[in-house]
């Protein structure tokens, strides 16, 4: 019985590590390439060839920072 619980905990831990890495990758992408994120997510909504506002790009960067910090915090929590 103990072995099965231990095996489930390991599987969940691996999934948490993968999720942490994904959060960090997406967060860094949002920080470093906000215009590309805008093109993927929102450019199809624009009829004319308008560019995103600087405020919008900065908010994408803030969201990326939050995702990155969350991913790092989750990874640290798993290590400790």
N, C-alpha and C positions, 0 to 999 in steps of 0.2 A: 504494500500500500504506500509506503513512504517513497519507494522508487518511482512509482507512477507520478506522484505529486512533484517530485524533484525533476522528472523529465518534462512535465508541463511547465514548470517554472523556467527551465532553460529555454524552451521553445518561445515562451512569452518574452524572455529577455532578449533573444535574438531579434524578434520582431520589433522590440523597443529600440534596439540599436539601429536597425534599418530605418525606422521612422525618424530617429534623431539625425541620421546622416542625410536623409531626404530633406528634412527641415533646414538643415544647414546649407545644403546645395541650393535649394530654392531661395532661401534668404540671401545668400551671396549673389545669386543671379539677379535678384531684385535690386540689390544694392549697386552692383556693378553695371548692369544692363537694363535700366528701367524703361528705356525706349523700346527695346525688344519685347519686354513684357507687355507694354502698351500695345504694340503691333499685334501680338498674339491674342490679347484679351479684349481690346476695345476698338481697334482701328476699323473693324468691319462695321461699326455703328455709325461711322462718319460718312456722310454723302460726298462732300468735297474733300480734297486732299489736305485737310487741316492737320496741324501738328499738335501734340498735347501741350498743355500749359506747364510752365515750370513748377507751379504748385502741385500739379498732379504727379509729375515725375518725382518730386520730393516726397510726396505721400507714399508713393510706391517704395522709395528708399527707406522710409520710416517703417513700413510694413515688413520689408526685408530684414531690417535690423531686429525687429521684434521676433521674426521667425528664426533668425540666426541665434539670437540670445536664448530663445526657448529650446532650440535644438542642442546648443552647448550645455545648457542647464540640465536637460534630460540626460545627455550623455554622462555628465559628471555625476548625476544622481545614480545612474546605473553602475558606474565604477565604484562609487562609495557604497 
